[in-house]
Amino acid sequence: MGMTLLSNPLPTRPVLYAQQAVDLKALLMTLKIRGPYHLAGLSYGGGIISAFAKQFPQDVANMILFAPYTEF
């Protein structure tokens, strides 16, 4: 709801899809959530899980994309 930026600084450089997919993988490993994963993403999240599936296809059981953001 816009409050996140009050306690966290803005990134000083672009954060690429590929890095966000790696960050998601690290989060899942840290939380000890074993795959393969059932992923769902809305809008921008759809782009992130698509990048995740491209980098870690063996870790994805299926995906649900709701109005995914795509880059042309």
C-alpha positions as CSV (number, residue, x, y, z in Angstrom):
1,M,0.0,0.0,0.0
2,G,3.0,2.3,-0.6
3,M,4.5,2.0,2.9
4,T,7.4,-0.2,2.0
5,L,9.3,2.7,0.5
6,L,9.2,4.6,3.9
7,S,11.4,1.9,5.6
8,N,13.4,0.6,2.6
9,P,15.5,2.7,0.3
10,L,14.9,2.5,-3.5
11,P,17.4,0.4,-5.5
12,T,20.1,2.5,-7.0
13,R,20.3,0.3,-10.1
14,P,17.9,-1.8,-12.1
15,V,17.1,-5.3,-10.6
16,L,17.0,-7.7,-13.5
17,Y,14.4,-10.5,-13.9
18,A,17.2,-13.1,-13.9
19,Q,18.5,-11.9,-10.5
20,Q,15.0,-11.8,-9.1
21,A,14.6,-15.5,-10.2
22,V,17.9,-16.3,-8.4
23,D,16.6,-14.5,-5.3
24,L,13.4,-16.5,-5.4
25,K,15.4,-19.7,-5.6
26,A,17.6,-18.6,-2.6
27,L,14.5,-17.7,-0.6
28,L,12.9,-21.1,-1.3
29,M,16.2,-22.8,-0.2
30,T,16.5,-20.7,2.9
31,L,12.9,-21.6,3.9
32,K,13.7,-25.3,3.1
33,I,10.8,-25.5,0.7
34,R,11.5,-28.5,-1.5
35,G,10.6,-28.6,-5.2
36,P,9.4,-29.1,-7.7
37,Y,7.3,-26.0,-7.1
38,H,3.8,-25.0,-8.1
39,L,4.2,-21.3,-8.9
40,A,1.6,-18.6,-9.5
41,G,2.3,-15.1,-10.5
42,L,0.1,-12.0,-11.1
43,S,1.3,-9.3,-13.5
44,Y,5.0,-8.6,-12.7
45,G,5.1,-11.9,-10.7
46,G,4.2,-13.8,-13.8
47,G,7.4,-12.4,-15.4
48,I,9.5,-13.4,-12.4
49,I,8.2,-17.0,-12.3
50,S,8.7,-17.3,-16.1
51,A,12.3,-16.3,-15.6
52,F,12.6,-18.7,-12.7
53,A,11.2,-21.6,-14.9
54,K,13.7,-20.7,-17.6
55,Q,16.7,-20.8,-15.2
56,F,15.5,-23.7,-13.1
57,P,13.2,-25.8,-15.3
58,Q,13.9,-28.9,-13.1
59,D,12.4,-27.1,-10.1
60,V,9.0,-26.3,-11.6
61,A,6.1,-28.7,-11.6
62,N,3.7,-26.2,-13.1
63,M,2.9,-22.5,-13.3
64,I,-0.2,-20.3,-13.3
65,L,0.2,-16.9,-14.9
66,F,-2.4,-14.3,-14.3
67,A,-2.2,-11.4,-16.8
68,P,1.6,-11.8,-16.8
69,Y,3.8,-8.8,-17.6
70,T,5.9,-9.6,-20.7
71,E,8.6,-7.7,-22.4
72,F,8.6,-7.4,-26.2
